[in-house]
């Protein structure tokens, strides 16, 4: 009897040790003896809470939790943790039968032989809990090769997760099938947002947009890549935004103030792509110079960087200019801002921080303006002033004998030589009544005409 009891005790001890061994097998530390391609890519893209519950008891400890639960909102993207080939979809290895009744799970065999499992993927129509959805990305099927960080599905509450909150049950298996605690690997994983991503933008019909037809911006990107479109006026004001992810054809109605707009597509850590879009039905750079007699010259000035207009989208052809504005246009036309000298205080009313100081001091140094006294930059810029300074800036000195081209410019007029030479050169054509109007305030379209004819 004693021997029988000893044998029973030994058997009980063996059973206990076997149970303990089973627990140890189910909840081992991460195995490091098997070659692995690390780090993994973190499988959830977005806000997530890792509960680190590998090895926890289930069903009264009749079984143990063989993964980690990554709690996240439904439809949060799930990506491949490594390069590899899809082994199972819904536990089916048949690409012709994805076993929809068991939706939604994926098993991925990594290139190094390890496996990652993705369980409780979404099975609901977005915004519902109807069990009629499909939380596996298009094209994902057994035998399909995927890249680390590639979208494979979305977080859900399928299977037995219906009453515990949406999450991804993530398992990590050795090549022999043994599950290991994935938490250390998840903690060391690279966020999917940080891996190299492929993306491009085809501006196509977005180059010219007019309401109500609008235009389409074609974005191609990896499915996990989030992006934001901003359309900005030249003033910097944002008039339209749109966010999305992956590939999308984005339509915008173009319902905003006409003008050249900046279109910026921000792919977050992956980069930014931008271009411009002409919004509205107008010709040229500015929305308000169609029909101006100097429209061609205004466009030439804009192309050469002499003017950026009076506002972000307008030139204001009929607006008048000051002496400072006229001088700045001339200096930009004949020399460019790179030629401006350091401050010399040529005029007692032009400080070193005046916005036009470089222009007027440059014109002094090339002999187009005479230094000394005040410049009166805020005074009206007269037609005669611009012609006089322009002729000197262009180095014109061989003035013709008096011809009487204009009824109001006699032989004793102080600017007669410059004005008549400007006329002979096709720069100053005068008014229809035969006058020139040397003391009239110059308009912006007149300034454009004079300058571009001179150049």
C-alpha positions as a Markdown table, in Angstrom:
| # | Residue | x | y | z |
|---|---|---|---|---|
| 1 | Unk | 0.0 | 0.0 | 0.0 |
| 2 | Unk | 2.8 | 2.4 | 0.9 |
| 3 | Unk | 4.4 | 1.7 | -2.5 |
| 4 | Unk | 1.1 | 2.4 | -4.2 |
| 5 | Unk | 0.8 | 5.7 | -2.4 |
| 6 | Unk | 4.3 | 6.6 | -3.3 |
| 7 | Unk | 3.6 | 5.8 | -6.9 |
| 8 | Unk | 0.4 | 7.9 | -6.8 |
| 9 | Unk | 2.3 | 10.8 | -5.2 |
| 10 | Unk | 5.0 | 10.6 | -7.9 |
| 11 | Unk | 2.4 | 10.6 | -10.6 |
| 12 | Unk | 0.7 | 13.7 | -9.0 |
| 13 | Unk | 4.1 | 15.4 | -8.9 |
| 14 | Unk | 4.7 | 14.6 | -12.5 |
| 15 | Unk | 1.3 | 16.0 | -13.5 |
| 16 | Unk | 2.0 | 19.1 | -11.5 |
| 17 | Unk | 5.4 | 19.6 | -13.1 |
| 18 | Unk | 3.9 | 18.9 | -16.5 |
| 19 | Unk | 1.2 | 21.6 | -15.9 |
| 20 | Unk | 3.9 | 24.0 | -14.7 |
| 21 | Unk | 6.0 | 23.2 | -17.8 |
| 22 | Unk | 3.0 | 23.8 | -19.9 |
| 23 | Unk | 2.6 | 27.3 | -18.4 |
| 24 | Unk | 6.2 | 28.0 | -19.0 |
| 25 | Unk | 6.0 | 26.9 | -22.6 |
| 26 | Unk | 3.0 | 29.1 | -23.2 |
| 27 | Unk | 4.6 | 32.1 | -21.6 |
| 28 | Unk | 8.3 | 32.0 | -22.4 |
| 29 | Unk | 10.6 | 35.0 | -22.5 |
| 30 | Unk | 11.3 | 36.2 | -26.1 |
| 31 | Unk | 13.5 | 33.6 | -27.8 |
| 32 | Unk | 16.8 | 35.0 | -29.0 |
| 33 | Unk | 18.5 | 31.9 | -30.3 |
| 34 | Unk | 16.5 | 32.0 | -33.6 |
| 35 | Unk | 17.7 | 34.4 | -36.3 |
| 36 | Unk | 15.2 | 37.3 | -36.7 |
| 37 | Unk | 14.9 | 40.3 | -38.9 |
| 38 | Unk | 14.4 | 43.1 | -36.4 |
| 39 | Unk | 13.1 | 45.6 | -35.5 |
| 40 | Unk | 9.5 | 44.9 | -36.4 |
| 41 | Unk | 7.1 | 47.6 | -37.6 |
| 42 | Unk | 4.5 | 48.5 | -35.0 |
| 43 | Unk | 1.3 | 46.9 | -36.4 |
| 44 | Unk | -1.2 | 49.6 | -35.4 |
| 45 | Unk | -1.1 | 53.1 | -37.0 |
| 46 | Unk | -2.7 | 55.6 | -34.7 |
| 47 | Unk | -3.6 | 56.0 | -31.0 |
| 48 | Unk | -3.2 | 52.7 | -29.2 |
| 49 | Unk | -2.9 | 51.3 | -25.7 |
| 50 | Unk | -0.8 | 48.2 | -25.4 |
| 51 | Unk | -2.2 | 46.1 | -22.5 |
| 52 | Unk | 0.8 | 43.7 | -22.4 |
| 53 | Unk | -1.3 | 40.7 | -21.3 |
| 54 | Unk | 0.6 | 37.8 | -22.8 |
| 55 | Unk | 0.2 | 34.7 | -20.7 |
| 56 | Unk | -2.9 | 35.9 | -18.9 |
| 57 | Unk | -5.4 | 33.2 | -17.8 |
| 58 | Unk | -8.3 | 32.6 | -20.0 |
| 59 | Unk | -11.4 | 30.3 | -19.3 |
| 60 | Unk | -10.3 | 29.7 | -15.7 |
| 61 | Unk | -6.7 | 29.2 | -16.7 |
| 62 | Unk | -7.7 | 26.3 | -18.9 |
| 63 | Unk | -5.8 | 28.2 | -21.6 |
| 64 | Unk | -3.5 | 31.2 | -21.7 |
| 65 | Unk | -3.5 | 34.4 | -23.7 |
| 66 | Unk | -0.9 | 33.9 | -26.5 |
| 67 | Unk | -0.6 | 37.5 | -27.6 |
| 68 | Unk | -0.8 | 41.2 | -26.7 |
| 69 | Unk | -4.0 | 43.2 | -27.0 |
| 70 | Unk | -3.4 | 46.6 | -28.7 |
| 71 | Unk | -6.5 | 48.6 | -27.8 |
| 72 | Unk | -7.5 | 51.0 | -30.5 |
| 73 | Unk | -10.6 | 52.5 | -32.2 |
| 74 | Unk | -12.4 | 50.6 | -34.9 |
| 75 | Unk | -11.0 | 51.2 | -38.4 |
| 76 | Unk | -7.5 | 52.2 | -37.1 |
| 77 | Unk | -5.1 | 50.9 | -39.8 |
| 78 | Unk | -3.3 | 47.7 | -39.2 |
| 79 | Unk | 0.0 | 47.1 | -41.1 |
| 80 | Unk | 2.4 | 44.2 | -41.7 |
| 81 | Unk | 5.0 | 44.0 | -39.0 |
| 82 | Unk | 7.6 | 42.6 | -41.4 |
| 83 | Unk | 8.2 | 41.6 | -45.0 |
| 84 | Unk | 6.7 | 38.3 | -45.8 |
| 85 | Unk | 3.9 | 36.3 | -47.4 |
| 86 | Unk | 0.3 | 36.0 | -46.2 |
| 87 | Unk | -0.2 | 32.4 | -44.9 |
| 88 | Unk | -3.8 | 32.5 | -43.7 |
| 89 | Unk | -6.8 | 34.8 | -44.1 |
| 90 | Unk | -9.6 | 33.8 | -41.7 |
| 91 | Unk | -7.6 | 30.6 | -41.2 |
| 92 | Unk | -7.9 | 29.7 | -44.8 |
| 93 | Unk | -4.8 | 29.1 | -47.0 |
| 94 | Unk | -7.0 | 29.1 | -50.2 |
| 95 | Unk | -6.9 | 32.4 | -52.0 |
| 96 | Unk | -10.1 | 31.4 | -53.7 |
| 97 | Unk | -11.9 | 30.9 | -50.4 |
| 98 | Unk | -11.2 | 33.5 | -47.8 |
| 99 | Unk | -13.6 | 31.9 | -45.3 |
| 100 | Unk | -15.8 | 35.0 | -44.7 |
| 101 | Unk | -17.8 | 33.3 | -42.0 |
| 102 | Unk | -14.7 | 33.5 | -39.8 |
| 103 | Unk | -13.8 | 37.1 | -40.5 |
| 104 | Unk | -11.4 | 38.6 | -39.7 |
| 105 | Unk | -7.9 | 37.3 | -39.1 |
| 106 | Unk | -4.5 | 37.3 | -40.9 |
| 107 | Unk | -1.4 | 35.2 | -40.4 |
| 108 | Unk | 1.8 | 36.4 | -42.0 |
| 109 | Unk | 4.9 | 34.4 | -42.4 |
| 110 | Unk | 8.0 | 36.6 | -42.2 |
| 111 | Unk | 11.0 | 36.2 | -44.5 |
| 112 | Unk | 12.9 | 35.0 | -41.5 |
| 113 | Unk | 10.4 | 32.2 | -40.8 |
| 114 | Unk | 8.8 | 33.9 | -37.8 |
| 115 | Unk | 5.1 | 34.6 | -38.0 |
| 116 | Unk | 2.8 | 37.4 | -36.8 |
| 117 | Unk | -0.9 | 36.9 | -36.3 |
| 118 | Unk | -3.5 | 39.7 | -36.5 |
| 119 | Unk | -6.8 | 38.8 | -34.9 |
| 120 | Unk | -10.1 | 40.6 | -34.2 |
| 121 | Unk | -9.9 | 42.7 | -37.3 |
| 122 | Unk | -13.0 | 44.8 | -38.1 |
| 123 | Unk | -16.0 | 42.9 | -39.4 |
| 124 | Unk | -18.6 | 45.8 | -39.1 |
| 125 | Unk | -19.8 | 48.3 | -41.6 |
| 126 | Unk | -18.1 | 51.6 | -40.5 |
| 127 | Unk | -20.2 | 53.3 | -37.8 |
| 128 | Unk | -22.1 | 50.2 | -37.0 |
| 129 | Unk | -21.8 | 46.9 | -35.1 |
| 130 | Unk | -23.6 | 44.9 | -37.7 |
| 131 | Unk | -21.0 | 42.2 | -38.4 |
| 132 | Unk | -21.4 | 42.8 | -42.1 |
| 133 | Unk | -18.1 | 44.5 | -42.8 |
| 134 | Unk | -14.7 | 43.3 | -44.1 |
| 135 | Unk | -11.7 | 44.5 | -42.2 |
| 136 | Unk | -9.1 | 43.1 | -44.5 |
| 137 | Unk | -7.4 | 45.3 | -47.0 |
| 138 | Unk | -8.0 | 44.9 | -50.7 |
| 139 | Unk | -5.6 | 42.4 | -52.3 |
| 140 | Unk | -4.7 | 40.6 | -49.1 |
| 141 | Unk | -5.0 | 36.9 | -49.6 |
| 142 | Unk | -3.0 | 33.7 | -48.9 |
| 143 | Unk | 0.2 | 33.7 | -51.0 |
| 144 | Unk | 0.3 | 37.4 | -51.4 |
| 145 | Unk | 3.6 | 39.1 | -50.6 |
| 146 | Unk | 3.5 | 42.2 | -48.4 |
| 147 | Unk | 6.1 | 44.7 | -47.2 |
| 148 | Unk | 6.7 | 45.9 | -43.7 |
| 149 | Unk | 4.4 | 48.8 | -42.9 |
| 150 | Unk | 1.9 | 47.9 | -45.7 |
| 151 | Unk | -1.8 | 48.2 | -44.9 |
| 152 | Unk | -3.4 | 44.8 | -44.4 |
| 153 | Unk | -6.5 | 45.6 | -42.4 |
| 154 | Unk | -8.3 | 47.6 | -39.7 |
| 155 | Unk | -8.8 | 47.2 | -36.0 |
| 156 | Unk | -12.2 | 45.8 | -35.0 |
| 157 | Unk | -14.0 | 43.5 | -32.5 |
| 158 | Unk | -14.6 | 40.4 | -34.5 |
| 159 | Unk | -14.7 | 36.9 | -33.0 |
| 160 | Unk | -14.9 | 36.8 | -29.3 |
| 161 | Unk | -13.9 | 40.4 | -28.8 |
| 162 | Unk | -17.4 | 41.7 | -29.3 |
| 163 | Unk | -17.8 | 42.6 | -25.6 |
| 164 | Unk | -14.3 | 43.6 | -24.7 |
| 165 | Unk | -13.7 | 46.7 | -26.9 |
| 166 | Unk | -12.1 | 47.0 | -30.3 |
| 167 | Unk | -8.5 | 45.9 | -30.4 |
| 168 | Unk | -5.8 | 44.0 | -32.4 |
| 169 | Unk | -4.8 | 40.7 | -30.8 |
| 170 | Unk | -1.2 | 40.5 | -32.0 |
| 171 | Unk | 0.7 | 37.2 | -31.7 |
| 172 | Unk | 4.4 | 36.6 | -32.5 |
| 173 | Unk | 5.5 | 33.0 | -33.3 |
| 174 | Unk | 8.8 | 31.3 | -33.6 |
| 175 | Unk | 9.4 | 29.3 | -36.9 |
| 176 | Unk | 8.4 | 26.1 | -34.9 |
| 177 | Unk | 5.1 | 27.7 | -34.1 |
| 178 | Unk | 5.8 | 28.5 | -30.5 |
| 179 | Unk | 4.2 | 31.8 | -29.4 |
| 180 | Unk | 6.4 | 34.2 | -27.6 |
| 181 | Unk | 5.7 | 37.4 | -25.6 |
| 182 | Unk | 5.5 | 40.1 | -28.3 |
| 183 | Unk | 5.7 | 43.0 | -25.9 |
| 184 | Unk | 9.5 | 43.5 | -26.0 |
| 185 | Unk | 9.4 | 43.4 | -29.8 |
| 186 | Unk | 6.5 | 45.9 | -29.9 |
| 187 | Unk | 8.3 | 48.2 | -27.5 |
| 188 | Unk | 11.3 | 48.2 | -29.9 |
| 189 | Unk | 9.2 | 48.3 | -33.0 |
| 190 | Unk | 9.5 | 51.2 | -35.5 |
| 191 | Unk | 6.3 | 53.2 | -35.9 |
| 192 | Unk | 4.9 | 52.7 | -39.4 |
| 193 | Unk | 4.8 | 56.4 | -39.9 |
| 194 | Unk | 8.6 | 56.6 | -39.8 |
| 195 | Unk | 9.4 | 54.0 | -42.5 |
| 196 | Unk | 10.0 | 55.0 | -46.1 |
| 197 | Unk | 6.8 | 55.5 | -47.9 |
| 198 | Unk | 5.9 | 55.8 | -51.6 |
| 199 | Unk | 3.7 | 58.8 | -52.6 |
| 200 | Unk | 3.1 | 61.1 | -55.5 |
| 201 | Unk | 0.8 | 63.9 | -56.6 |
| 202 | Unk | -0.6 | 64.4 | -60.1 |
| 203 | Unk | -1.8 | 68.0 | -60.2 |
| 204 | Unk | -3.2 | 67.5 | -63.7 |
| 205 | Unk | -6.6 | 69.3 | -64.0 |
| 206 | Unk | -5.8 | 71.1 | -60.8 |
| 207 | Unk | -3.4 | 73.5 | -62.6 |
| 208 | Unk | -6.4 | 75.6 | -63.7 |
| 209 | Unk | -9.6 | 75.5 | -61.6 |
| 210 | Unk | -12.8 | 77.4 | -62.1 |
| 211 | Unk | -16.1 | 77.1 | -60.2 |
| 212 | Unk | -18.3 | 75.2 | -60.5 |
| 213 | Unk | -16.5 | 72.7 | -62.6 |
| 214 | Unk | -13.6 | 72.6 | -60.1 |
| 215 | Unk | -10.6 | 70.3 | -60.5 |
| 216 | Unk | -9.2 | 66.9 | -59.4 |
| 217 | Unk | -6.0 | 66.3 | -57.5 |
| 218 | Unk | -4.8 | 62.7 | -57.9 |
| 219 | Unk | -2.8 | 61.4 | -54.9 |
| 220 | Unk | -1.1 | 58.0 | -54.9 |
| 221 | Unk | 0.4 | 56.9 | -51.6 |
| 222 | Unk | 0.9 | 53.8 | -49.5 |
| 223 | Unk | -2.4 | 53.1 | -47.6 |
| 224 | Unk | -0.9 | 54.0 | -44.2 |
| 225 | Unk | 0.3 | 57.4 | -45.3 |
| 226 | Unk | -1.8 | 60.2 | -44.0 |
| 227 | Unk | -1.8 | 63.5 | -45.8 |
| 228 | Unk | -3.4 | 67.0 | -45.7 |
| 229 | Unk | -4.1 | 69.3 | -48.6 |
| 230 | Unk | -4.1 | 73.0 | -48.1 |
| 231 | Unk | -5.0 | 75.5 | -50.7 |
| 232 | Unk | -3.7 | 79.0 | -49.9 |
| 233 | Unk | -4.1 | 82.4 | -51.4 |
| 234 | Unk | -0.9 | 84.2 | -52.3 |
| 235 | Unk | -1.6 | 86.2 | -49.1 |
| 236 | Unk | -1.1 | 83.0 | -47.1 |
| 237 | Unk | -4.8 | 82.7 | -46.2 |
| 238 | Unk | -5.9 | 79.0 | -46.2 |
| 239 | Unk | -9.2 | 78.7 | -48.2 |
| 240 | Unk | -9.6 | 75.0 | -48.3 |
| 241 | Unk | -8.3 | 71.9 | -46.6 |
| 242 | Unk | -8.8 | 68.1 | -47.0 |
| 243 | Unk | -7.3 | 65.2 | -45.2 |
| 244 | Unk | -7.1 | 61.6 | -46.2 |
| 245 | Unk | -4.8 | 58.6 | -46.5 |
| 246 | Unk | -3.5 | 56.3 | -49.2 |
| 247 | Unk | -4.6 | 56.8 | -52.8 |
| 248 | Unk | -7.5 | 59.2 | -53.5 |
| 249 | Unk | -8.8 | 61.4 | -56.3 |
| 250 | Unk | -9.7 | 64.7 | -54.5 |
| 251 | Unk | -12.2 | 67.1 | -56.1 |
| 252 | Unk | -12.4 | 70.8 | -55.2 |
| 253 | Unk | -15.0 | 73.1 | -56.6 |
| 254 | Unk | -12.7 | 76.1 | -56.9 |
| 255 | Unk | -15.2 | 78.3 | -55.1 |
| 256 | Unk | -13.0 | 81.1 | -53.9 |
| 257 | Unk | -11.5 | 84.4 | -54.9 |
| 258 | Unk | -9.7 | 84.1 | -58.2 |
| 259 | Unk | -5.9 | 84.2 | -58.4 |
| 260 | Unk | -2.8 | 82.1 | -58.2 |
| 261 | Unk | -3.1 | 79.7 | -55.2 |
| 262 | Unk | -0.5 | 77.5 | -53.6 |
| 263 | Unk | -1.5 | 73.9 | -53.3 |
| 264 | Unk | 0.4 | 72.1 | -50.6 |
| 265 | Unk | 0.1 | 68.3 | -49.9 |
| 266 | Unk | 1.7 | 67.5 | -46.6 |
| 267 | Unk | 2.6 | 63.8 | -46.1 |
| 268 | Unk | 3.7 | 64.4 | -42.5 |
| 269 | Unk | 7.1 | 62.9 | -41.8 |
| 270 | Unk | 7.4 | 61.6 | -45.4 |
| 271 | Unk | 7.6 | 65.0 | -47.1 |
| 272 | Unk | 5.6 | 67.8 | -48.8 |
| 273 | Unk | 4.6 | 68.2 | -52.4 |
| 274 | Unk | 3.4 | 71.6 | -53.7 |
| 275 | Unk | 2.5 | 73.4 | -56.8 |
| 276 | Unk | 0.3 | 76.3 | -57.9 |
| 277 | Unk | -3.2 | 76.5 | -59.3 |
| 278 | Unk | -4.8 | 79.2 | -61.3 |
| 279 | Unk | -8.3 | 79.7 | -59.8 |
| 280 | Unk | -10.8 | 81.6 | -61.9 |
| 281 | Unk | -11.2 | 82.6 | -65.6 |
| 282 | Unk | -8.7 | 85.3 | -66.3 |
| 283 | Unk | -5.6 | 85.7 | -68.4 |
| 284 | Unk | -2.0 | 86.2 | -67.1 |
| 285 | Unk | -0.7 | 86.7 | -63.6 |
| 286 | Unk | -3.2 | 89.2 | -62.3 |
| 287 | Unk | -7.0 | 89.0 | -62.2 |
| 288 | Unk | -7.5 | 92.8 | -62.9 |
| 289 | Unk | -5.4 | 93.7 | -65.9 |
| 290 | Unk | -7.4 | 92.0 | -68.6 |
| 291 | Unk | -8.3 | 94.7 | -71.1 |
| 292 | Unk | -5.5 | 97.1 | -69.9 |
| 293 | Unk | -3.6 | 98.7 | -72.8 |
| 294 | Unk | -0.5 | 97.7 | -70.9 |
| 295 | Unk | -1.5 | 94.1 | -70.1 |
| 296 | Unk | 1.5 | 92.7 | -72.0 |
| 297 | Unk | 4.0 | 95.0 | -70.3 |
| 298 | Unk | 2.4 | 94.2 | -66.9 |
| 299 | Unk | 3.0 | 90.5 | -67.5 |
| 300 | Unk | 6.6 | 91.2 | -68.6 |
| 301 | Unk | 7.2 | 93.0 | -65.3 |
| 302 | Unk | 5.8 | 90.2 | -63.3 |
| 303 | Unk | 7.8 | 87.6 | -65.2 |
| 304 | Unk | 11.0 | 89.6 | -64.5 |
| 305 | Unk | 10.3 | 90.0 | -60.8 |
| 306 | Unk | 9.9 | 93.8 | -61.1 |
| 307 | Unk | 6.4 | 93.7 | -59.6 |
| 308 | Unk | 4.4 | 91.3 | -57.5 |
| 309 | Unk | 1.2 | 93.4 | -57.8 |
| 310 | Unk | -0.6 | 95.6 | -55.4 |
| 311 | Unk | -2.2 | 92.6 | -53.6 |
| 312 | Unk | -1.7 | 88.9 | -53.8 |
| 313 | Unk | -3.8 | 88.6 | -57.0 |
| 314 | Unk | -4.1 | 92.1 | -58.5 |
| 315 | Unk | -1.9 | 94.7 | -60.2 |
| 316 | Unk | -4.3 | 97.7 | -59.8 |
| 317 | Unk | -3.5 | 99.2 | -63.2 |
| 318 | Unk | -5.3 | 102.5 | -62.6 |
| 319 | Unk | -3.8 | 103.1 | -59.1 |
| 320 | Unk | -1.2 | 105.8 | -58.9 |
| 321 | Unk | 2.4 | 105.4 | -57.8 |
| 322 | Unk | 4.6 | 107.4 | -55.5 |
| 323 | Unk | 8.1 | 108.6 | -56.3 |
| 324 | Unk | 9.5 | 105.7 | -54.1 |
| 325 | Unk | 7.4 | 103.1 | -56.0 |
| 326 | Unk | 8.5 | 104.6 | -59.4 |
| 327 | Unk | 12.2 | 104.6 | -58.4 |
| 328 | Unk | 11.9 | 101.0 | -57.1 |
| 329 | Unk | 10.4 | 99.8 | -60.4 |
| 330 | Unk | 13.2 | 101.5 | -62.4 |
| 331 | Unk | 15.9 | 100.1 | -60.2 |
| 332 | Unk | 14.6 | 96.6 | -60.4 |
| 333 | Unk | 14.2 | 96.9 | -64.1 |
| 334 | Unk | 17.7 | 98.1 | -64.9 |
| 335 | Unk | 19.8 | 96.6 | -62.1 |
| 336 | Unk | 18.0 | 94.2 | -59.8 |
| 337 | Unk | 18.1 | 94.2 | -56.1 |
| 338 | Unk | 21.5 | 92.3 | -56.0 |
| 339 | Unk | 23.1 | 95.5 | -57.2 |
| 340 | Unk | 22.0 | 97.7 | -54.3 |
| 341 | Unk | 24.8 | 99.3 | -52.3 |
| 342 | Unk | 25.2 | 99.5 | -48.6 |
| 343 | Unk | 23.6 | 102.5 | -47.0 |
| 344 | Unk | 25.2 | 105.9 | -47.9 |
| 345 | Unk | 22.5 | 108.4 | -46.6 |
| 346 | Unk | 22.3 | 110.1 | -50.0 |
| 347 | Unk | 18.9 | 111.7 | -49.0 |
| 348 | Unk | 18.1 | 113.3 | -45.6 |
| 349 | Unk | 14.6 | 111.8 | -45.5 |
| 350 | Unk | 15.5 | 108.2 | -46.5 |
| 351 | Unk | 16.6 | 106.2 | -43.5 |
| 352 | Unk | 18.6 | 103.0 | -43.6 |
| 353 | Unk | 15.4 | 101.0 | -42.9 |
| 354 | Unk | 13.2 | 102.6 | -45.5 |
| 355 | Unk | 11.7 | 99.9 | -47.7 |
| 356 | Unk | 13.0 | 101.7 | -50.9 |
| 357 | Unk | 16.4 | 102.8 | -49.7 |
| 358 | Unk | 18.3 | 100.3 | -51.8 |
| 359 | Unk | 16.5 | 101.4 | -55.0 |
| 360 | Unk | 17.1 | 105.2 | -54.6 |
| 361 | Unk | 20.7 | 104.9 | -53.5 |
| 362 | Unk | 21.4 | 102.5 | -56.4 |
| 363 | Unk | 19.9 | 105.1 | -58.8 |
| 364 | Unk | 22.1 | 107.7 | -57.3 |
| 365 | Unk | 25.2 | 105.6 | -57.9 |
| 366 | Unk | 24.4 | 105.0 | -61.6 |
| 367 | Unk | 23.7 | 108.7 | -62.2 |
| 368 | Unk | 19.9 | 108.4 | -62.5 |
| 369 | Unk | 19.2 | 110.5 | -59.4 |
| 370 | Unk | 21.0 | 113.4 | -57.9 |
| 371 | Unk | 21.8 | 113.1 | -54.2 |
| 372 | Unk | 21.2 | 115.8 | -51.6 |
| 373 | Unk | 18.3 | 117.1 | -49.7 |
| 374 | Unk | 15.0 | 115.3 | -49.4 |
| 375 | Unk | 13.8 | 112.6 | -51.9 |
| 376 | Unk | 10.1 | 112.9 | -51.0 |
| 377 | Unk | 9.4 | 109.3 | -51.6 |
| 378 | Unk | 5.8 | 109.5 | -50.5 |
| 379 | Unk | 5.0 | 112.3 | -53.0 |
| 380 | Unk | 3.1 | 111.4 | -56.3 |
| 381 | Unk | 5.3 | 109.9 | -58.9 |
| 382 | Unk | 4.9 | 112.1 | -62.0 |
| 383 | Unk | 5.1 | 110.9 | -65.6 |
| 384 | Unk | 8.0 | 113.3 | -66.3 |
| 385 | Unk | 9.9 | 112.0 | -63.2 |
| 386 | Unk | 9.7 | 108.4 | -64.3 |
| 387 | Unk | 10.8 | 109.2 | -67.9 |
| 388 | Unk | 13.7 | 111.4 | -66.7 |
| 389 | Unk | 15.0 | 108.9 | -64.3 |
| 390 | Unk | 14.5 | 106.0 | -66.7 |
| 391 | Unk | 16.5 | 107.8 | -69.5 |
| 392 | Unk | 19.4 | 108.5 | -67.1 |
| 393 | Unk | 19.3 | 104.9 | -65.8 |
| 394 | Unk | 19.5 | 103.6 | -69.3 |
| 395 | Unk | 22.5 | 105.8 | -70.0 |
| 396 | Unk | 20.7 | 107.9 | -72.7 |
| 397 | Unk | 22.5 | 111.2 | -73.3 |
| 398 | Unk | 22.3 | 112.0 | -77.0 |
| 399 | Unk | 19.1 | 114.0 | -77.0 |
| 400 | Unk | 17.6 | 115.2 | -80.3 |
| 401 | Unk | 16.9 | 118.7 | -81.4 |
| 402 | Unk | 13.5 | 120.0 | -80.5 |
| 403 | Unk | 10.8 | 118.4 | -82.6 |
| 404 | Unk | 7.6 | 119.5 | -80.8 |
| 405 | Unk | 6.2 | 116.0 | -80.4 |
| 406 | Unk | 3.9 | 117.1 | -77.6 |
| 407 | Unk | 1.7 | 120.2 | -77.4 |
| 408 | Unk | 2.6 | 120.8 | -73.7 |
| 409 | Unk | 6.3 | 120.2 | -74.0 |
| 410 | Unk | 8.0 | 123.3 | -75.4 |
| 411 | Unk | 11.6 | 123.9 | -76.3 |
| 412 | Unk | 12.3 | 125.4 | -72.8 |
| 413 | Unk | 10.7 | 122.6 | -70.8 |
| 414 | Unk | 13.4 | 121.2 | -68.4 |
| 415 | Unk | 12.7 | 117.6 | -69.5 |
| 416 | Unk | 12.2 | 118.3 | -73.2 |
| 417 | Unk | 15.3 | 116.3 | -74.4 |
| 418 | Unk | 14.5 | 113.2 | -72.3 |
| 419 | Unk | 10.8 | 113.2 | -73.1 |
| 420 | Unk | 11.3 | 113.6 | -76.9 |
| 421 | Unk | 14.0 | 111.0 | -76.9 |
| 422 | Unk | 11.7 | 108.7 | -75.0 |
| 423 | Unk | 9.1 | 109.4 | -77.7 |
| 424 | Unk | 11.5 | 108.6 | -80.5 |
| 425 | Unk | 12.4 | 105.3 | -78.8 |
| 426 | Unk | 8.8 | 104.4 | -78.5 |
| 427 | Unk | 8.7 | 104.6 | -74.7 |
| 428 | Unk | 6.5 | 107.7 | -74.2 |
| 429 | Unk | 3.7 | 107.9 | -76.7 |
| 430 | Unk | 1.6 | 110.7 | -75.0 |
| 431 | Unk | -2.1 | 111.2 | -74.8 |
| 432 | Unk | -4.6 | 111.1 | -77.7 |
| 433 | Unk | -5.0 | 115.0 | -77.5 |
| 434 | Unk | -1.3 | 115.4 | -78.3 |
| 435 | Unk | -0.1 | 116.3 | -74.8 |
| 436 | Unk | 2.3 | 114.4 | -72.6 |
| 437 | Unk | 1.3 | 115.5 | -69.1 |
| 438 | Unk | 4.7 | 115.6 | -67.5 |
| 439 | Unk | 3.3 | 116.7 | -64.1 |
| 440 | Unk | 0.4 | 114.2 | -64.1 |
| 441 | Unk | 0.6 | 111.5 | -61.5 |
| 442 | Unk | 1.8 | 108.2 | -63.0 |
| 443 | Unk | -0.6 | 105.2 | -63.0 |
| 444 | Unk | 0.7 | 101.7 | -62.5 |
| 445 | Unk | -0.2 | 100.7 | -66.0 |
| 446 | Unk | 1.6 | 103.7 | -67.4 |
| 447 | Unk | 4.7 | 102.8 | -65.4 |
| 448 | Unk | 4.6 | 99.3 | -66.8 |
| 449 | Unk | 4.3 | 100.6 | -70.3 |
| 450 | Unk | 7.1 | 103.1 | -70.0 |
| 451 | Unk | 9.5 | 100.6 | -68.3 |
| 452 | Unk | 9.0 | 97.6 | -70.6 |
| 453 | Unk | 9.1 | 99.7 | -73.8 |
| 454 | Unk | 12.4 | 101.1 | -72.5 |
| 455 | Unk | 13.9 | 97.7 | -71.9 |
